[in-house]
Amino acid sequence: MKTIFSLSASVLFLALTAVAQPAATPAPAAAPSAVAPQQAPAMLIYDDGTSDNIFVVAATKTMVRFKSTPQAIDTEDINLSSVQALYLLEPKVYRDAMELYQARKYAEAKELFVQAKSLYKPTAALDNNYSTLGAFYELECLRRLGDLESLAKALEGFRKDGLTREHHLRQLEVYVFWDAVRTKSWDRLVALGEARLQEKLPSYQRAQIAYCVAQAYEALKQPSKALNAYNTAIVADIGATEEIAEKSALAVMRIHQASPGVQLAIKLWKTEDENKNSTGYLHLQEAASVAALYELTLGGGKKLPNEFVPLLKFKPEITKPEPQKPADDKPKTDAPKDK
């Protein structure tokens, strides 16, 4: 069976799914700098193990038209069934876009992903081609920027045929929940989301769905369920993108701060009428803990918004354990008895 691969996509998949390894991840193969944008650099592997570098100018599922050098005028056609594999090499525009994306510069990354989508459209019939990958990460940039209207429009023209990796295909399923947020279909979102959350899900998918469900519960004036869903999103997203954890933390503080019970607990703080067993007091402690965590980790280096700074003075007091006396290492012996 003949195979078509994208080297950089394989490396990205390993980076997203693997636990941190002691050895550094090798850099993906890159396109030569002299290649014209519309020429997709690739490597043909023949059945005898030999290989050629080529520059794809057009492709179908079964055949590739290519140049042997970027400057060549003539093109050649080859049937993919006659070779062992075709490896697509990472173009510079895509590599630059991915670096911006990983640095969370989503607006800048989106522009380059759009360029990759357009420039390498002639190869869109191939699996894991950089036109389809560029289009996919354009969607991801729009989602992370919170531009759900543009995300919905981009999805209308998106074709997933070139995607083969599970984490890409799974993400396409999650867009249903983001679109429900966009259209404010709260009851439908709760029904779909709660059912999906009962399944075994990868953390990045659980975080997104829980965050969408939490927004629905908040809009439906069900703060307790919203808080539970936001907390689920925080736990699932920590160590992943961390963006949903940050937004969920802000939502948790917002809901608690607006609670009449919490407002009463603030008013009675350290007075003789303070009730440390009340729900309001416990929720105040939770809000203060989340505020402290936001400063430490959840904020991703951002300052705690001014409206939540007052919560910090209600942080739970940490009781330090009393220092233990050092054990006497000398064995105790009974005093000798007088004979």
Secondary structure in CASP SS format (residue, H / E / C, confidence):
PFRMAT SS
TARGET T0000
AUTHOR 0000-0000-0000
METHOD secondary structure of the structure
MODEL  1
M C 1.00
K C 1.00
T E 1.00
I E 1.00
F E 1.00
S E 1.00
L H 1.00
S H 1.00
A H 1.00
S H 1.00
V H 1.00
L H 1.00
F H 1.00
L H 1.00
A H 1.00
L H 1.00
T H 1.00
A C 1.00
V C 1.00
A C 1.00
Q C 1.00
P C 1.00
A C 1.00
A C 1.00
T C 1.00
P C 1.00
A C 1.00
P C 1.00
A C 1.00
A E 1.00
A C 1.00
P C 1.00
S C 1.00
A C 1.00
V C 1.00
A C 1.00
P C 1.00
Q C 1.00
Q C 1.00
A E 1.00
P E 1.00
A E 1.00
M E 1.00
L E 1.00
I E 1.00
Y C 1.00
D C 1.00
D C 1.00
G C 1.00
T C 1.00
S E 1.00
D E 1.00
N E 1.00
I E 1.00
F E 1.00
V E 1.00
V E 1.00
A E 1.00
A E 1.00
T C 1.00
K C 1.00
T C 1.00
M E 1.00
V E 1.00
R E 1.00
F E 1.00
K E 1.00
S C 1.00
T C 1.00
P C 1.00
Q C 1.00
A C 1.00
I C 1.00
D C 1.00
T C 1.00
E E 1.00
D E 1.00
I E 1.00
N E 1.00
L H 1.00
S H 1.00
S H 1.00
V C 1.00
Q C 1.00
A E 1.00
L E 1.00
Y E 1.00
L E 1.00
L C 1.00
E E 1.00
P C 1.00
K H 1.00
V H 1.00
Y H 1.00
R H 1.00
D H 1.00
A H 1.00
M H 1.00
E H 1.00
L H 1.00
Y H 1.00
Q H 1.00
A C 1.00
R C 1.00
K C 1.00
Y H 1.00
A H 1.00
E H 1.00
A H 1.00
K H 1.00
E H 1.00
L H 1.00
F H 1.00
V H 1.00
Q H 1.00
A H 1.00
K H 1.00
S H 1.00
L H 1.00
Y C 1.00
K H 1.00
P H 1.00
T H 1.00
A C 1.00
A C 1.00
L C 1.00
D C 1.00
N C 1.00
N C 1.00
Y H 1.00
S H 1.00
T H 1.00
L H 1.00
G H 1.00
A H 1.00
F H 1.00
Y H 1.00
E H 1.00
L H 1.00
E H 1.00
C H 1.00
L H 1.00
R H 1.00
R H 1.00
L H 1.00
G C 1.00
D C 1.00
L H 1.00
E H 1.00
S H 1.00
L H 1.00
A H 1.00
K H 1.00
A H 1.00
L H 1.00
E H 1.00
G C 1.00
F C 1.00
R C 1.00
K H 1.00
D H 1.00
G H 1.00
L C 1.00
T C 1.00
R C 1.00
E H 1.00
H H 1.00
H H 1.00
L H 1.00
R H 1.00
Q H 1.00
L H 1.00
E H 1.00
V H 1.00
Y H 1.00
V H 1.00
F H 1.00
W H 1.00
D H 1.00
A H 1.00
V H 1.00
R H 1.00
T C 1.00
K C 1.00
S C 1.00
W H 1.00
D H 1.00
R H 1.00
L H 1.00
V H 1.00
A H 1.00
L H 1.00
G H 1.00
E H 1.00
A H 1.00
R H 1.00
L H 1.00
Q C 1.00
E C 1.00
K C 1.00
L C 1.00
P C 1.00
S H 1.00
Y H 1.00
Q H 1.00
R H 1.00
A H 1.00
Q H 1.00
I H 1.00
A H 1.00
Y H 1.00
C H 1.00
V H 1.00
A H 1.00
Q H 1.00
A H 1.00
Y H 1.00
E H 1.00
A H 1.00
L C 1.00
K C 1.00
Q C 1.00
P H 1.00
S H 1.00
K H 1.00
A H 1.00
L H 1.00
N H 1.00
A H 1.00
Y H 1.00
N H 1.00
T H 1.00
A H 1.00
I H 1.00
V H 1.00
A H 1.00
D H 1.00
I C 1.00
G C 1.00
A C 1.00
T C 1.00
E C 1.00
E H 1.00
I H 1.00
A H 1.00
E H 1.00
K H 1.00
S H 1.00
A H 1.00
L H 1.00
A H 1.00
V H 1.00
M H 1.00
R H 1.00
I H 1.00
H H 1.00
Q H 1.00
A H 1.00
S C 1.00
P H 1.00
G H 1.00
V H 1.00
Q H 1.00
L H 1.00
A H 1.00
I H 1.00
K H 1.00
L C 1.00
W C 1.00
K C 1.00
T C 1.00
E C 1.00
D C 1.00
E C 1.00
N C 1.00
K C 1.00
N C 1.00
S C 1.00
T H 1.00
G H 1.00
Y H 1.00
L H 1.00
H H 1.00
L H 1.00
Q H 1.00
E H 1.00
A H 1.00
A H 1.00
S H 1.00
V H 1.00
A H 1.00
A H 1.00
L H 1.00
Y H 1.00
E H 1.00
L H 1.00
T H 1.00
L H 1.00
G C 1.00
G C 1.00
G C 1.00
K C 1.00
K C 1.00
L C 1.00
P C 1.00
N H 1.00
E H 1.00
F H 1.00
V H 1.00
P H 1.00
L H 1.00
L H 1.00
K H 1.00
F H 1.00
K C 1.00
P C 1.00
E C 1.00
I C 1.00
T C 1.00
K C 1.00
P C 1.00
E C 1.00
P C 1.00
Q C 1.00
K C 1.00
P C 1.00
A C 1.00
D C 1.00
D C 1.00
K C 1.00
P C 1.00
K C 1.00
T C 1.00
D C 1.00
A C 1.00
P C 1.00
K C 1.00
D C 1.00
K C 1.00
END
